[in-house]
Amino acid sequence: MIIKMFKIINNIILFVLPIIPKFIIKLFANKYIAGTKTNDALNVIKKINTSNLKATVDILGEHTLLQKESKLITNQYIELINKISKNNLDCNISLKLTHIGSDINDNIMNKNIDKIYHTAIQQNNFIRLDMENHTTTDNNIKTFKRLNDISNNVGIVFQAYLKRSFNDINNLDNYSNIRLCKGIYVEPKNIAIKEPKKINENFLKLLKLAFSKNIFVGIATHDEALINKCCDFIESANINRDEFEFQALYGVPIKDTIKKLKSKNYNIRIYIPFGEDWYKYSRRRLKENPNISKYILGNLFKGNLYT
């Protein structure tokens, strides 16, 4: 009955989304986005760290079409890395290549990512290349491999619903670093698995493959049943805690799951988005999240989501 109610509420939200006023979207966004300025994000990261959790931070935006804008975003990331170091925060960087110029041309993107990456190396930090839709996958992998040849301070993301992901992970060097998630973009059937059960099965298959290659895995899912299966495999295979971490999106109320993972002494990292592009991001999250109403209602009645 409760599941049916949430489905009805979700359908209503999706139906009225095009006409929802911006200030209403902002109420939703405040729970999932760490403000619009760098200092807003730094304050949230500090709170996350005091809960004995790691963080990764992302400046919202994608598909930048102006060179001037891509340079501005690049400088913001450099400033962010330097401030993370200055404040001694346990936080790394996540970014999208389309945000720093890959839609303009490869030369601009490579120049920008190199500046960010070398700043991260200087500050002993880490860069995660976020995956976008399937049209960007080859370029992400190519860029990751190029940077990984310079230093191992870089990681990439693979999506369990893409049929190609097994081969992509299998073709990585041993001891690489990946984030493994289900995938949120709407992709055609010929390249993507559509059935939730099969996506979960492939997620576990990819996880086992990565561990067999000594690849560090950021296990990024809020699916409690899937998290439990991941934990079962980790324990049965005696995987070292230094070879993985669990990751969750800022604002998602999974306090009990985090408490359970903490009790096992597993590392947990919270993905923290922020920036001026909050409105577009929030509309997309509302469209794509199958648990929209459950999370919104959960946030209304919960205080600290992580302790």
Short mmCIF file of the C-alpha atoms (twelve columns), coordinates in Angstrom:
data_MODEL
# 
_entry.id   MODEL 
# 
loop_
_atom_site.group_PDB 
_atom_site.id 
_atom_site.type_symbol 
_atom_site.label_atom_id 
_atom_site.label_alt_id 
_atom_site.label_comp_id 
_atom_site.label_asym_id 
_atom_site.label_seq_id 
_atom_site.Cartn_x 
_atom_site.Cartn_y 
_atom_site.Cartn_z 
_atom_site.pdbx_PDB_model_num 
ATOM 1   C CA . MET A 1   0.000  0.000   0.000   1 
ATOM 2   C CA . ILE A 2   2.814  2.424   0.968   1 
ATOM 3   C CA . ILE A 3   4.791  1.584   -2.194  1 
ATOM 4   C CA . LYS A 4   1.683  2.233   -4.289  1 
ATOM 5   C CA . MET A 5   1.188  5.589   -2.543  1 
ATOM 6   C CA . PHE A 6   4.768  6.650   -3.320  1 
ATOM 7   C CA . LYS A 7   4.328  5.668   -6.972  1 
ATOM 8   C CA . ILE A 8   1.205  7.828   -7.198  1 
ATOM 9   C CA . ILE A 9   3.000  10.788  -5.579  1 
ATOM 10  C CA . ASN A 10  5.998  10.311  -7.911  1 
ATOM 11  C CA . ASN A 11  3.736  10.313  -10.957 1 
ATOM 12  C CA . ILE A 12  2.031  13.503  -9.769  1 
ATOM 13  C CA . ILE A 13  5.409  15.211  -9.239  1 
ATOM 14  C CA . LEU A 14  6.602  14.227  -12.715 1 
ATOM 15  C CA . PHE A 15  3.331  15.392  -14.298 1 
ATOM 16  C CA . VAL A 16  3.404  18.858  -12.725 1 
ATOM 17  C CA . LEU A 17  7.203  19.323  -12.865 1 
ATOM 18  C CA . PRO A 18  7.162  21.634  -15.931 1 
ATOM 19  C CA . ILE A 19  4.963  24.153  -14.083 1 
ATOM 20  C CA . ILE A 20  6.444  23.885  -10.571 1 
ATOM 21  C CA . PRO A 21  7.644  27.386  -9.511  1 
ATOM 22  C CA . LYS A 22  11.393 27.842  -9.099  1 
ATOM 23  C CA . PHE A 23  11.099 28.576  -5.355  1 
ATOM 24  C CA . ILE A 24  9.436  25.186  -4.823  1 
ATOM 25  C CA . ILE A 25  12.281 23.444  -6.658  1 
ATOM 26  C CA . LYS A 26  14.661 25.398  -4.392  1 
ATOM 27  C CA . LEU A 27  13.066 23.823  -1.306  1 
ATOM 28  C CA . PHE A 28  13.900 20.416  -2.743  1 
ATOM 29  C CA . ALA A 29  17.349 21.547  -3.870  1 
ATOM 30  C CA . ASN A 30  18.347 22.813  -0.413  1 
ATOM 31  C CA . LYS A 31  18.422 19.218  0.831   1 
ATOM 32  C CA . TYR A 32  20.565 17.888  -2.003  1 
ATOM 33  C CA . ILE A 33  22.848 20.794  -2.911  1 
ATOM 34  C CA . ALA A 34  25.499 22.411  -0.724  1 
ATOM 35  C CA . GLY A 35  24.701 25.981  -1.735  1 
ATOM 36  C CA . THR A 36  25.951 27.963  -4.705  1 
ATOM 37  C CA . LYS A 37  29.385 29.215  -3.544  1 
ATOM 38  C CA . THR A 38  32.674 27.476  -2.789  1 
ATOM 39  C CA . ASN A 39  32.511 28.466  0.883   1 
ATOM 40  C CA . ASP A 40  29.014 26.951  1.125   1 
ATOM 41  C CA . ALA A 41  30.421 23.640  -0.075  1 
ATOM 42  C CA . LEU A 42  33.427 23.839  2.256   1 
ATOM 43  C CA . ASN A 43  31.121 24.310  5.255   1 
ATOM 44  C CA . VAL A 44  29.123 21.216  4.294   1 
ATOM 45  C CA . ILE A 45  32.316 19.197  3.751   1 
ATOM 46  C CA . LYS A 46  33.490 20.161  7.261   1 
ATOM 47  C CA . LYS A 47  30.204 18.910  8.749   1 
ATOM 48  C CA . ILE A 48  30.438 15.684  6.757   1 
ATOM 49  C CA . ASN A 49  34.002 15.120  7.963   1 
ATOM 50  C CA . THR A 50  33.010 15.686  11.599  1 
ATOM 51  C CA . SER A 51  30.586 12.760  11.150  1 
ATOM 52  C CA . ASN A 52  33.612 10.585  10.316  1 
ATOM 53  C CA . LEU A 53  32.710 10.525  6.631   1 
ATOM 54  C CA . LYS A 54  34.796 11.347  3.585   1 
ATOM 55  C CA . ALA A 55  33.534 13.639  0.827   1 
ATOM 56  C CA . THR A 56  33.782 14.277  -2.886  1 
ATOM 57  C CA . VAL A 57  32.644 17.607  -4.302  1 
ATOM 58  C CA . ASP A 58  31.273 18.514  -7.728  1 
ATOM 59  C CA . ILE A 59  30.615 21.932  -9.256  1 
ATOM 60  C CA . LEU A 60  27.245 21.611  -10.969 1 
ATOM 61  C CA . GLY A 61  27.125 22.014  -14.716 1 
ATOM 62  C CA . GLU A 62  27.781 20.225  -17.999 1 
ATOM 63  C CA . HIS A 63  28.034 20.768  -21.762 1 
ATOM 64  C CA . THR A 64  29.879 24.083  -21.603 1 
ATOM 65  C CA . LEU A 65  30.024 25.641  -25.079 1 
ATOM 66  C CA . LEU A 66  32.133 28.759  -24.479 1 
ATOM 67  C CA . GLN A 67  35.907 28.665  -23.991 1 
ATOM 68  C CA . LYS A 68  35.733 31.567  -21.544 1 
ATOM 69  C CA . GLU A 69  33.223 29.681  -19.398 1 
ATOM 70  C CA . SER A 70  35.285 26.465  -19.473 1 
ATOM 71  C CA . LYS A 71  38.302 28.444  -18.243 1 
ATOM 72  C CA . LEU A 72  36.211 29.968  -15.454 1 
ATOM 73  C CA . ILE A 73  35.040 26.529  -14.299 1 
ATOM 74  C CA . THR A 74  38.624 25.242  -14.461 1 
ATOM 75  C CA . ASN A 75  39.801 28.076  -12.213 1 
ATOM 76  C CA . GLN A 76  36.958 27.344  -9.786  1 
ATOM 77  C CA . TYR A 77  38.107 23.752  -9.485  1 
ATOM 78  C CA . ILE A 78  41.695 24.854  -8.910  1 
ATOM 79  C CA . GLU A 79  40.541 27.261  -6.189  1 
ATOM 80  C CA . LEU A 80  38.443 24.497  -4.656  1 
ATOM 81  C CA . ILE A 81  41.355 22.034  -4.517  1 
ATOM 82  C CA . ASN A 82  43.603 24.639  -2.905  1 
ATOM 83  C CA . LYS A 83  40.972 25.527  -0.281  1 
ATOM 84  C CA . ILE A 84  40.350 21.863  0.526   1 
ATOM 85  C CA . SER A 85  44.076 21.522  1.211   1 
ATOM 86  C CA . LYS A 86  44.264 24.758  3.195   1 
ATOM 87  C CA . ASN A 87  41.375 23.636  5.413   1 
ATOM 88  C CA . ASN A 88  42.794 20.109  5.767   1 
ATOM 89  C CA . LEU A 89  39.529 18.510  4.619   1 
ATOM 90  C CA . ASP A 90  39.046 14.858  3.689   1 
ATOM 91  C CA . CYS A 91  37.561 15.546  0.280   1 
ATOM 92  C CA . ASN A 92  38.417 14.846  -3.332  1 
ATOM 93  C CA . ILE A 93  37.061 16.220  -6.622  1 
ATOM 94  C CA . SER A 94  34.457 14.924  -9.077  1 
ATOM 95  C CA . LEU A 95  34.029 16.641  -12.436 1 
ATOM 96  C CA . LYS A 96  32.456 16.203  -15.857 1 
ATOM 97  C CA . LEU A 97  34.637 16.639  -18.921 1 
ATOM 98  C CA . THR A 98  31.804 18.348  -20.824 1 
ATOM 99  C CA . HIS A 99  31.807 20.983  -18.071 1 
ATOM 100 C CA . ILE A 100 35.399 21.974  -18.828 1 
ATOM 101 C CA . GLY A 101 35.256 22.025  -22.604 1 
ATOM 102 C CA . SER A 102 35.052 18.578  -24.226 1 
ATOM 103 C CA . ASP A 103 32.040 19.741  -26.259 1 
ATOM 104 C CA . ILE A 104 34.147 22.639  -27.590 1 
ATOM 105 C CA . ASN A 105 37.221 20.644  -28.617 1 
ATOM 106 C CA . ASP A 106 39.718 18.188  -27.173 1 
ATOM 107 C CA . ASN A 107 42.562 20.704  -27.004 1 
ATOM 108 C CA . ILE A 108 40.637 23.026  -24.684 1 
ATOM 109 C CA . MET A 109 39.395 20.151  -22.532 1 
ATOM 110 C CA . ASN A 110 42.856 18.569  -22.249 1 
ATOM 111 C CA . LYS A 111 44.442 21.885  -21.321 1 
ATOM 112 C CA . ASN A 112 41.828 22.479  -18.631 1 
ATOM 113 C CA . ILE A 113 41.876 18.981  -17.129 1 
ATOM 114 C CA . ASP A 114 45.678 19.035  -17.056 1 
ATOM 115 C CA . LYS A 115 45.657 22.269  -15.020 1 
ATOM 116 C CA . ILE A 116 43.166 20.824  -12.553 1 
ATOM 117 C CA . TYR A 117 44.929 17.476  -12.360 1 
ATOM 118 C CA . HIS A 118 48.390 18.893  -11.759 1 
ATOM 119 C CA . THR A 119 46.977 21.107  -9.000  1 
ATOM 120 C CA . ALA A 120 45.466 17.985  -7.425  1 
ATOM 121 C CA . ILE A 121 48.829 16.193  -7.597  1 
ATOM 122 C CA . GLN A 122 50.587 19.177  -6.010  1 
ATOM 123 C CA . GLN A 123 48.033 19.214  -3.187  1 
ATOM 124 C CA . ASN A 124 48.046 15.413  -2.831  1 
ATOM 125 C CA . ASN A 125 44.386 15.224  -3.841  1 
ATOM 126 C CA . PHE A 126 42.415 13.049  -6.244  1 
ATOM 127 C CA . ILE A 127 40.242 13.707  -9.321  1 
ATOM 128 C CA . ARG A 128 37.258 11.572  -10.331 1 
ATOM 129 C CA . LEU A 129 36.088 11.845  -13.944 1 
ATOM 130 C CA . ASP A 130 32.290 11.589  -13.743 1 
ATOM 131 C CA . MET A 131 30.620 9.539   -16.442 1 
ATOM 132 C CA . GLU A 132 27.850 11.120  -18.500 1 
ATOM 133 C CA . ASN A 133 25.722 9.559   -21.236 1 
ATOM 134 C CA . HIS A 134 27.116 6.919   -23.586 1 
ATOM 135 C CA . THR A 135 28.312 9.466   -26.165 1 
ATOM 136 C CA . THR A 136 31.048 10.591  -23.739 1 
ATOM 137 C CA . THR A 137 32.226 7.179   -22.541 1 
ATOM 138 C CA . ASP A 138 35.110 6.651   -24.985 1 
ATOM 139 C CA . ASN A 139 36.510 10.121  -24.382 1 
ATOM 140 C CA . ASN A 140 36.273 9.688   -20.600 1 
ATOM 141 C CA . ILE A 141 38.163 6.393   -20.746 1 
ATOM 142 C CA . LYS A 142 40.818 7.824   -23.083 1 
ATOM 143 C CA . THR A 143 41.349 10.835  -20.806 1 
ATOM 144 C CA . PHE A 144 41.447 8.664   -17.700 1 
ATOM 145 C CA . LYS A 145 44.103 6.375   -19.173 1 
ATOM 146 C CA . ARG A 146 46.229 9.337   -20.256 1 
ATOM 147 C CA . LEU A 147 46.099 10.911  -16.796 1 
ATOM 148 C CA . ASN A 148 46.575 7.579   -15.032 1 
ATOM 149 C CA . ASP A 149 49.880 7.193   -16.891 1 
ATOM 150 C CA . ILE A 150 51.027 10.419  -15.217 1 
ATOM 151 C CA . SER A 151 49.929 9.563   -11.675 1 
ATOM 152 C CA . ASN A 152 47.414 7.350   -9.903  1 
ATOM 153 C CA . ASN A 153 45.581 10.365  -8.447  1 
ATOM 154 C CA . VAL A 154 42.697 9.863   -10.885 1 
ATOM 155 C CA . GLY A 155 39.596 7.688   -11.097 1 
ATOM 156 C CA . ILE A 156 36.712 7.082   -13.460 1 
ATOM 157 C CA . VAL A 157 33.069 5.995   -13.262 1 
ATOM 158 C CA . PHE A 158 31.349 2.981   -14.804 1 
ATOM 159 C CA . GLN A 159 27.613 2.399   -15.019 1 
ATOM 160 C CA . ALA A 160 26.223 -1.084  -14.399 1 
ATOM 161 C CA . TYR A 161 23.316 -0.681  -16.804 1 
ATOM 162 C CA . LEU A 162 25.611 -0.231  -19.817 1 
ATOM 163 C CA . LYS A 163 26.323 -3.527  -21.546 1 
ATOM 164 C CA . ARG A 164 29.836 -2.398  -22.490 1 
ATOM 165 C CA . SER A 165 30.969 -1.826  -18.892 1 
ATOM 166 C CA . PHE A 166 32.322 -5.349  -18.363 1 
ATOM 167 C CA . ASN A 167 34.731 -5.021  -21.287 1 
ATOM 168 C CA . ASP A 168 35.629 -1.462  -20.305 1 
ATOM 169 C CA . ILE A 169 36.588 -2.503  -16.769 1 
ATOM 170 C CA . ASN A 170 38.320 -5.626  -18.019 1 
ATOM 171 C CA . ASN A 171 40.487 -3.449  -20.281 1 
ATOM 172 C CA . LEU A 172 41.656 -1.218  -17.424 1 
ATOM 173 C CA . ASP A 173 45.079 -1.616  -15.877 1 
ATOM 174 C CA . ASN A 174 45.209 -3.505  -12.603 1 
ATOM 175 C CA . TYR A 175 45.175 -1.258  -9.543  1 
ATOM 176 C CA . SER A 176 43.060 1.399   -11.269 1 
ATOM 177 C CA . ASN A 177 40.362 3.313   -9.361  1 
ATOM 178 C CA . ILE A 178 36.677 3.346   -10.308 1 
ATOM 179 C CA . ARG A 179 33.313 4.420   -8.993  1 
ATOM 180 C CA . LEU A 180 30.641 1.840   -9.794  1 
ATOM 181 C CA . CYS A 181 27.034 3.032   -10.015 1 
ATOM 182 C CA . LYS A 182 23.835 1.800   -11.651 1 
ATOM 183 C CA . GLY A 183 23.507 4.682   -14.151 1 
ATOM 184 C CA . ILE A 184 20.872 7.402   -14.443 1 
ATOM 185 C CA . TYR A 185 20.827 8.561   -18.064 1 
ATOM 186 C CA . VAL A 186 18.085 7.378   -20.402 1 
ATOM 187 C CA . GLU A 187 19.891 5.104   -22.860 1 
ATOM 188 C CA . PRO A 188 18.603 2.951   -25.771 1 
ATOM 189 C CA . LYS A 189 17.852 -0.735  -25.185 1 
ATOM 190 C CA . ASN A 190 20.550 -1.958  -27.530 1 
ATOM 191 C CA . ILE A 191 23.291 -0.593  -25.267 1 
ATOM 192 C CA . ALA A 192 21.655 -0.544  -21.824 1 
ATOM 193 C CA . ILE A 193 20.094 -3.089  -19.495 1 
ATOM 194 C CA . LYS A 194 16.599 -1.977  -18.548 1 
ATOM 195 C CA . GLU A 195 15.423 -4.527  -15.954 1 
ATOM 196 C CA . PRO A 196 16.303 -3.421  -12.371 1 
ATOM 197 C CA . LYS A 197 17.045 -6.987  -11.254 1 
ATOM 198 C CA . LYS A 198 19.463 -7.552  -14.131 1 
ATOM 199 C CA . ILE A 199 21.154 -4.200  -13.493 1 
ATOM 200 C CA . ASN A 200 21.784 -5.293  -9.902  1 
ATOM 201 C CA . GLU A 201 23.128 -8.650  -11.087 1 
ATOM 202 C CA . ASN A 202 25.497 -6.887  -13.476 1 
ATOM 203 C CA . PHE A 203 26.545 -4.474  -10.721 1 
ATOM 204 C CA . LEU A 204 27.722 -7.424  -8.615  1 
ATOM 205 C CA . LYS A 205 29.389 -9.033  -11.630 1 
ATOM 206 C CA . LEU A 206 31.325 -5.821  -12.327 1 
ATOM 207 C CA . LEU A 207 32.256 -5.463  -8.666  1 
ATOM 208 C CA . LYS A 208 33.728 -8.971  -8.609  1 
ATOM 209 C CA . LEU A 209 35.602 -8.324  -11.858 1 
ATOM 210 C CA . ALA A 210 37.105 -5.111  -10.482 1 
ATOM 211 C CA . PHE A 211 38.267 -6.812  -7.280  1 
ATOM 212 C CA . SER A 212 39.827 -9.615  -9.335  1 
ATOM 213 C CA . LYS A 213 41.977 -6.948  -11.031 1 
ATOM 214 C CA . ASN A 214 42.880 -5.268  -7.700  1 
ATOM 215 C CA . ILE A 215 40.896 -2.204  -8.769  1 
ATOM 216 C CA . PHE A 216 39.763 0.133   -5.985  1 
ATOM 217 C CA . VAL A 217 35.960 0.505   -6.121  1 
ATOM 218 C CA . GLY A 218 33.735 3.302   -4.892  1 
ATOM 219 C CA . ILE A 219 30.462 1.384   -4.453  1 
ATOM 220 C CA . ALA A 220 27.888 4.054   -5.274  1 
ATOM 221 C CA . THR A 221 24.296 3.004   -4.652  1 
ATOM 222 C CA . HIS A 222 21.454 3.739   -2.229  1 
ATOM 223 C CA . ASP A 223 19.808 0.363   -2.901  1 
ATOM 224 C CA . GLU A 224 19.899 -1.304  0.518   1 
ATOM 225 C CA . ALA A 225 19.384 -4.824  -0.842  1 
ATOM 226 C CA . LEU A 226 22.263 -4.334  -3.293  1 
ATOM 227 C CA . ILE A 227 24.472 -2.847  -0.568  1 
ATOM 228 C CA . ASN A 228 23.810 -5.929  1.567   1 
ATOM 229 C CA . LYS A 229 24.816 -8.226  -1.301  1 
ATOM 230 C CA . CYS A 230 27.985 -6.211  -1.853  1 
ATOM 231 C CA . CYS A 231 28.799 -6.524  1.852   1 
ATOM 232 C CA . ASP A 232 28.142 -10.285 1.760   1 
ATOM 233 C CA . PHE A 233 30.592 -10.715 -1.117  1 
ATOM 234 C CA . ILE A 234 33.207 -8.438  0.463   1 
ATOM 235 C CA . GLU A 235 33.070 -10.475 3.656   1 
ATOM 236 C CA . SER A 236 33.028 -13.886 1.967   1 
ATOM 237 C CA . ALA A 237 35.939 -12.946 -0.318  1 
ATOM 238 C CA . ASN A 238 37.799 -11.288 2.572   1 
ATOM 239 C CA . ILE A 239 38.300 -8.057  0.609   1 
ATOM 240 C CA . ASN A 240 40.544 -5.596  2.433   1 
ATOM 241 C CA . ARG A 241 38.800 -2.403  3.592   1 
ATOM 242 C CA . ASP A 242 41.469 -0.347  1.819   1 
ATOM 243 C CA . GLU A 243 40.273 -1.688  -1.558  1 
ATOM 244 C CA . PHE A 244 36.810 -0.094  -1.558  1 
ATOM 245 C CA . GLU A 245 34.482 2.472   -0.059  1 
ATOM 246 C CA . PHE A 246 30.745 3.034   -0.137  1 
ATOM 247 C CA . GLN A 247 29.449 6.273   -1.650  1 
ATOM 248 C CA . ALA A 248 26.151 8.107   -1.241  1 
ATOM 249 C CA . LEU A 249 24.607 11.279  -2.616  1 
ATOM 250 C CA . TYR A 250 24.384 14.230  -0.236  1 
ATOM 251 C CA . GLY A 251 20.869 14.639  1.130   1 
ATOM 252 C CA . VAL A 252 19.617 11.091  0.589   1 
ATOM 253 C CA . PRO A 253 18.249 9.938   3.977   1 
ATOM 254 C CA . ILE A 254 19.971 6.588   4.448   1 
ATOM 255 C CA . LYS A 255 21.100 7.101   8.037   1 
ATOM 256 C CA . ASP A 256 20.425 3.492   9.076   1 
ATOM 257 C CA . THR A 257 22.413 2.096   6.138   1 
ATOM 258 C CA . ILE A 258 25.342 4.392   6.901   1 
ATOM 259 C CA . LYS A 259 25.195 3.385   10.562  1 
ATOM 260 C CA . LYS A 260 25.370 -0.284  9.525   1 
ATOM 261 C CA . LEU A 261 28.339 0.351   7.215   1 
ATOM 262 C CA . LYS A 262 30.104 2.338   9.935   1 
ATOM 263 C CA . SER A 263 29.648 -0.581  12.335  1 
ATOM 264 C CA . LYS A 264 31.680 -2.686  9.888   1 
ATOM 265 C CA . ASN A 265 34.390 0.001   9.841   1 
ATOM 266 C CA . TYR A 266 33.872 0.549   6.114   1 
ATOM 267 C CA . ASN A 267 34.891 3.855   4.577   1 
ATOM 268 C CA . ILE A 268 31.981 5.998   3.379   1 
ATOM 269 C CA . ARG A 269 32.160 8.991   1.049   1 
ATOM 270 C CA . ILE A 270 29.387 11.523  0.448   1 
ATOM 271 C CA . TYR A 271 29.008 13.053  -3.031  1 
ATOM 272 C CA . ILE A 272 28.378 16.795  -2.573  1 
ATOM 273 C CA . PRO A 273 27.179 18.902  -5.525  1 
ATOM 274 C CA . PHE A 274 27.054 22.700  -5.384  1 
ATOM 275 C CA . GLY A 275 26.977 25.693  -7.700  1 
ATOM 276 C CA . GLU A 276 24.949 28.226  -9.620  1 
ATOM 277 C CA . ASP A 277 23.533 25.539  -11.911 1 
ATOM 278 C CA . TRP A 278 21.383 24.076  -9.099  1 
ATOM 279 C CA . TYR A 279 18.040 24.592  -10.887 1 
ATOM 280 C CA . LYS A 280 18.797 22.475  -13.961 1 
ATOM 281 C CA . TYR A 281 20.376 19.786  -11.783 1 
ATOM 282 C CA . SER A 282 17.402 19.688  -9.404  1 
ATOM 283 C CA . ARG A 283 14.878 19.296  -12.207 1 
ATOM 284 C CA . ARG A 284 16.931 16.415  -13.593 1 
ATOM 285 C CA . ARG A 285 17.130 14.710  -10.189 1 
ATOM 286 C CA . LEU A 286 13.363 15.018  -9.787  1 
ATOM 287 C CA . LYS A 287 12.841 13.403  -13.193 1 
ATOM 288 C CA . GLU A 288 15.339 10.593  -12.760 1 
ATOM 289 C CA . ASN A 289 15.032 9.588   -9.109  1 
ATOM 290 C CA . PRO A 290 12.567 6.674   -8.668  1 
ATOM 291 C CA . ASN A 291 12.299 7.405   -4.927  1 
ATOM 292 C CA . ILE A 292 11.571 11.124  -5.196  1 
ATOM 293 C CA . SER A 293 8.674  11.365  -2.780  1 
ATOM 294 C CA . LYS A 294 10.199 8.935   -0.267  1 
ATOM 295 C CA . TYR A 295 13.409 10.972  -0.048  1 
ATOM 296 C CA . ILE A 296 11.614 14.314  0.157   1 
ATOM 297 C CA . LEU A 297 9.298  13.100  2.919   1 
ATOM 298 C CA . GLY A 298 12.218 11.433  4.665   1 
ATOM 299 C CA . ASN A 299 14.170 14.671  4.692   1 
ATOM 300 C CA . LEU A 300 11.228 16.586  6.126   1 
ATOM 301 C CA . PHE A 301 11.310 14.538  9.315   1 
ATOM 302 C CA . LYS A 302 14.997 13.751  9.770   1 
ATOM 303 C CA . GLY A 303 17.743 15.882  11.228  1 
ATOM 304 C CA . ASN A 304 21.360 14.897  10.687  1 
ATOM 305 C CA . LEU A 305 21.291 12.308  7.913   1 
ATOM 306 C CA . TYR A 306 24.630 10.710  8.715   1 
ATOM 307 C CA . THR A 307 25.049 10.280  12.471  1 
# 
